Amino acid sequence: MRAVAHKRVAIVLCIALPLMSHALCSDYRSQEAIIGQDSRSGCDASRCHESTPLQGYPPVSGKHSVHLDSAMVIDCSDCHYNYTDHPLHKNGIINGFNTVLQLQVDGDIVFFNPENPGATWTNGPATCDNMNCHGSVSWYAAGELSCVDCHSPGSLYDPLPYEKHDAHLNSDCASFSFNCEYCHLDYRDQESHMDGTLDSADVVFFDPLFGGDWDNGSSSCSNLGCHGNSIWNSSSQLACTSCHNSSYSAYYPDPYGTDQGRHQSHLDSHGCTCMTCHDGYADLLTHINGSSDLDNDSVNLVIFQDPATYQLTWSDTNNSCTRSGLGCHSVGGNDTKMW
């Protein structure tokens, strides 16, 4: 009887010991030694935080795969800072996410490291906010982050206050519906993006639709299909001739072109400027929106700068200007001039 009892107890102990040790996960190294597997430690230990058939461990939930399999070098401790020493860790209960019900549950597991001092995590909606790497985002939302998820107006990474971002995105060029990809094509997927360092080079990659070249040293763009050449950190606006010149005559009318009426004589001989006859046209919403206004009857291309002095009216019907008073054509010639 004693021998049988002793043997029965021994069997029970041999079965119960590894099961209990695995459930409580109190000492991973010793447990692995008992069952004869490798003795790796850390978050990637073979029996803890790697994908399992039951998908019961973090790397298969939410956006773990995006963060861990990307070009970014992200460690578990970046978002679970000192969690390995937290009382809720290794207590046999999965905190933070219920994989059976597929929903966020109580149990604080997210503690951002000192590199994100202002970052916060909210368990209910499962969102992180004020992250240095990407602002705010929902952990379980489908799809990739868009540029404005991080670089939104008023945010820490708002581009509008810097150089000509506002001019392109929020004012002069708003009607053209610019997006970030026009000038930062595929930059979001570069290894240098979101690595915690502000990049000063290799940030501008123009969409082939517009072509163009960027010089990082002078912060200038050249040969752009939309406006030729410009200095990015200049406070001045583009001049009309930045686009309307012989280099871009295939896209934009060159005022010195042979088919452009009397532009050359007015600009060279009479001291006129573009604004003399096209006052305010550059700021119209229809300007540089991808469509030519030349055949658009709803848009006035000719807007005289000083009608009270020159007293001129323009006719789109026969492309002529007529003086109603003193005018600039008052000395000699006819009252009506064909363009």
C-alpha positions in Angstrom: 0.0 0.0 0.0 2.8 2.4 0.8 4.6 1.8 -2.4 1.4 2.3 -4.4 0.6 5.5 -2.6 4.1 6.8 -3.0 4.0 6.1 -6.7 0.6 7.8 -7.2 1.9 10.9 -5.5 5.0 11.0 -7.6 2.9 10.8 -10.8 0.7 13.7 -9.6 3.7 15.8 -8.8 5.3 15.2 -12.2 2.2 16.3 -14.0 1.2 19.2 -11.9 4.6 20.9 -11.6 5.1 22.0 -15.2 1.5 22.9 -15.7 1.4 25.1 -12.6 4.8 26.6 -13.5 3.6 27.4 -17.0 0.4 29.0 -15.8 2.0 31.3 -13.2 5.1 31.9 -15.3 6.9 32.8 -12.1 10.4 31.8 -13.2 10.7 31.4 -17.0 14.4 30.3 -17.0 13.8 27.5 -14.4 10.6 26.4 -16.1 12.4 26.0 -19.5 15.2 24.1 -17.8 12.6 21.7 -16.3 10.9 20.9 -19.6 14.1 20.8 -21.5 13.6 23.7 -23.9 15.9 26.6 -24.6 16.5 29.1 -21.8 16.0 32.4 -23.7 14.7 35.1 -21.6 13.0 38.4 -22.4 9.8 39.4 -24.2 10.6 37.1 -27.2 11.1 34.0 -25.2 9.8 31.0 -27.1 6.9 30.1 -24.7 5.8 33.7 -23.9 5.6 36.4 -26.5 5.7 34.8 -29.8 2.7 33.9 -32.0 0.8 30.8 -30.8 -2.0 28.8 -32.4 -4.4 30.4 -29.8 -3.0 33.9 -30.6 -3.0 34.6 -26.9 0.1 36.7 -26.8 0.5 40.4 -27.8 2.6 40.2 -31.0 -0.5 39.0 -32.9 -2.9 41.7 -31.7 -3.5 45.2 -32.9 -0.6 47.0 -34.6 2.2 44.9 -33.1 3.2 43.4 -36.4 3.5 46.9 -38.0 5.7 48.1 -35.2 7.8 45.0 -34.8 8.2 44.0 -38.4 9.0 47.4 -39.8 12.3 49.1 -40.6 12.0 50.9 -37.2 14.0 49.5 -34.4 11.3 49.3 -31.7 11.7 47.4 -28.5 8.9 46.0 -26.3 10.0 48.3 -23.5 9.4 51.4 -25.6 5.6 51.0 -25.0 5.7 48.6 -22.0 8.3 50.4 -20.0 9.2 48.4 -16.8 6.1 46.3 -17.3 8.1 43.1 -16.8 8.4 44.1 -13.1 4.8 45.1 -12.8 2.7 43.0 -10.3 0.1 42.3 -13.1 2.8 40.7 -15.2 3.1 36.9 -15.1 0.1 36.5 -12.8 -1.6 34.0 -15.0 -4.2 36.6 -16.3 -3.8 38.3 -19.7 -4.3 42.0 -19.2 -5.1 44.7 -21.7 -6.8 42.6 -24.4 -9.2 39.7 -24.5 -8.3 37.6 -27.5 -11.5 35.5 -27.2 -13.9 38.5 -27.2 -11.5 40.6 -29.3 -11.9 43.7 -27.2 -9.9 45.9 -24.9 -10.2 45.1 -21.2 -8.9 46.5 -18.0 -5.3 45.9 -16.9 -2.7 48.5 -17.4 0.1 47.2 -19.6 1.1 50.3 -21.6 3.7 52.5 -20.0 5.7 54.7 -22.5 9.4 55.1 -22.0 11.0 58.5 -21.3 11.4 59.2 -25.0 7.7 59.9 -25.0 7.2 62.0 -21.8 3.9 63.5 -22.9 2.4 60.4 -24.4 -0.8 58.9 -22.9 -2.7 55.6 -23.4 -6.4 55.1 -22.9 -7.7 51.6 -22.3 -11.3 52.1 -23.4 -10.9 53.2 -27.0 -7.4 51.7 -27.1 -5.7 54.9 -28.3 -2.3 56.5 -27.8 -2.0 60.3 -27.9 0.8 62.8 -28.1 3.4 60.2 -29.3 6.7 61.7 -30.4 6.7 59.2 -33.3 3.2 59.6 -34.6 0.9 61.8 -32.6 -2.4 60.0 -31.9 -3.7 56.7 -33.3 -6.2 53.9 -32.5 -4.4 50.7 -31.8 -7.0 48.4 -33.4 -8.0 50.6 -36.3 -7.6 49.1 -39.8 -5.4 50.6 -42.4 -2.1 52.6 -42.2 -1.7 56.0 -40.7 -2.1 58.9 -43.0 0.2 61.9 -43.0 -2.4 64.1 -41.2 -2.7 61.6 -38.4 0.6 63.0 -37.2 1.1 66.2 -39.1 -2.3 67.8 -38.5 -2.8 71.5 -38.0 -2.1 72.6 -34.5 -0.3 69.3 -33.6 3.3 68.9 -32.5 4.3 68.1 -36.1 2.1 70.6 -37.9 4.0 71.5 -41.1 1.9 74.7 -41.8 4.1 77.1 -39.8 7.2 76.1 -41.7 8.3 77.8 -45.0 5.8 77.4 -47.8 3.7 74.6 -46.5 0.8 76.9 -45.6 0.9 78.4 -49.1 0.6 75.0 -50.7 -1.8 73.4 -48.3 -3.9 76.1 -46.8 -4.0 79.2 -48.9 -2.8 80.1 -52.3 -2.8 76.6 -53.7 -5.7 75.2 -51.7 -7.8 75.0 -54.8 -5.3 72.6 -56.4 -5.9 70.1 -53.6 -2.2 69.4 -52.9 -1.4 66.4 -50.8 1.8 65.5 -49.0 2.7 62.8 -51.5 3.2 65.3 -54.3 6.5 66.5 -52.7 7.2 63.7 -50.2 6.5 60.7 -52.4 7.0 57.4 -50.4 8.8 59.3 -47.7 6.5 57.8 -45.1 8.0 54.3 -45.9 11.7 55.4 -45.6 13.7 53.9 -42.8 14.7 57.4 -41.6 11.0 58.3 -41.1 9.7 58.0 -37.5 13.1 57.0 -36.1 13.0 59.8 -33.5 15.4 62.0 -35.4 14.2 65.1 -37.4 15.4 64.6 -41.0 17.0 67.5 -42.8 17.8 65.7 -46.0 16.2 63.0 -48.2 12.8 64.3 -47.4 11.6 65.7 -50.8 10.8 63.2 -53.5 8.6 64.8 -56.2 5.7 62.9 -57.8 6.6 62.1 -61.4 3.4 64.0 -62.4 5.2 67.2 -61.6 8.8 66.2 -62.2 11.3 68.7 -60.7 14.5 68.6 -58.8 15.2 69.5 -55.2 18.4 71.0 -53.9 18.7 70.4 -50.1 21.6 72.8 -49.7 19.8 75.8 -51.2 16.3 74.6 -50.2 15.1 75.2 -53.8 13.0 73.4 -56.3 13.6 73.6 -60.0 12.0 72.4 -63.2 8.7 71.7 -61.5 5.8 71.2 -63.8 3.6 73.3 -61.5 5.7 76.5 -61.1 9.2 76.1 -62.4 11.8 77.3 -59.9 11.4 78.6 -56.4 13.2 79.0 -53.0 11.3 77.1 -50.3 12.4 79.2 -47.3 11.9 82.5 -49.1 9.1 84.7 -47.7 8.2 86.2 -51.1 5.6 84.8 -53.5 6.4 83.3 -56.9 6.7 85.8 -59.7 4.5 85.3 -62.7 7.6 84.6 -64.8 8.5 81.7 -62.6 5.9 79.8 -64.5 5.1 81.9 -67.6 8.4 81.8 -69.4 9.9 80.1 -72.4 11.0 77.1 -70.4 7.5 76.1 -69.6 5.7 77.5 -72.6 4.3 74.0 -73.3 2.3 74.2 -70.1 1.9 77.9 -69.4 1.6 80.8 -71.9 4.9 82.6 -72.4 4.1 86.3 -72.6 6.9 86.7 -75.2 5.5 84.0 -77.4 4.6 84.8 -81.0 1.0 83.9 -80.4 0.5 86.1 -77.2 -0.7 89.3 -78.8 0.9 92.5 -77.7 2.5 91.2 -74.4 6.0 91.9 -75.5 5.4 95.6 -76.6 3.6 96.3 -73.3 6.2 94.7 -71.1 9.3 96.0 -72.9 8.2 99.4 -74.4 5.5 100.7 -72.2 6.8 99.7 -68.7 3.7 97.5 -67.9 3.9 94.7 -65.5 1.7 91.5 -65.3 -0.4 93.2 -62.6 -1.1 96.2 -64.8 -3.6 94.1 -66.8 -4.0 91.0 -64.6 -4.4 92.5 -61.2 -5.3 90.0 -58.6 -5.6 87.1 -61.1 -2.8 85.2 -59.5 -4.8 84.9 -56.2 -8.0 83.6 -57.9 -9.1 80.1 -56.8 -9.2 79.0 -60.5 -5.5 79.9 -61.0 -3.1 76.9 -61.1 -5.9 74.4 -60.5 -4.9 72.3 -63.4 -7.3 73.9 -65.9 -6.7 76.7 -68.4 -8.8 79.8 -67.8 -8.3 81.1 -71.3 -11.5 79.4 -72.6 -13.4 79.8 -69.3 -15.9 82.5 -69.8 -16.7 82.7 -66.1 -13.1 83.9 -65.3 -11.8 87.3 -66.1 -8.2 87.1 -67.1 -7.9 90.8 -67.7 -8.4 92.9 -64.6 -6.9 96.4 -65.0 -4.9 97.6 -62.0 -6.0 101.2 -62.0 -9.3 101.5 -63.9 -9.9 105.0 -62.5 -6.7 106.3 -64.2 -6.6 104.3 -67.3 -10.4 104.0 -67.8 -10.1 100.9 -69.9 -12.6 98.1 -70.5 -11.8 94.7 -72.0 -13.9 92.6 -74.4 -13.4 88.9 -74.5 -15.6 88.7 -77.6 -13.0 90.2 -79.9 -10.0 90.5 -77.5 -9.8 94.3 -77.5 -9.5 97.1 -75.0 -11.4 100.3 -75.3 -10.8 103.6 -73.5 -13.7 105.5 -72.0 -11.7 108.4 -70.8 -8.1 109.5 -70.8 -6.8 105.9 -70.9 -3.4 104.8 -71.8 -4.1 105.0 -75.5 -5.4 108.6 -75.5 -2.5 110.0 -77.6 -3.0 108.9 -81.2 -4.5 105.8 -82.5 -8.1 104.5 -82.1 -10.2 104.3 -79.0 -10.4 100.6 -79.4 -7.2 98.5 -79.7 -7.2 94.9 -80.9 -4.9 92.7 -78.8 
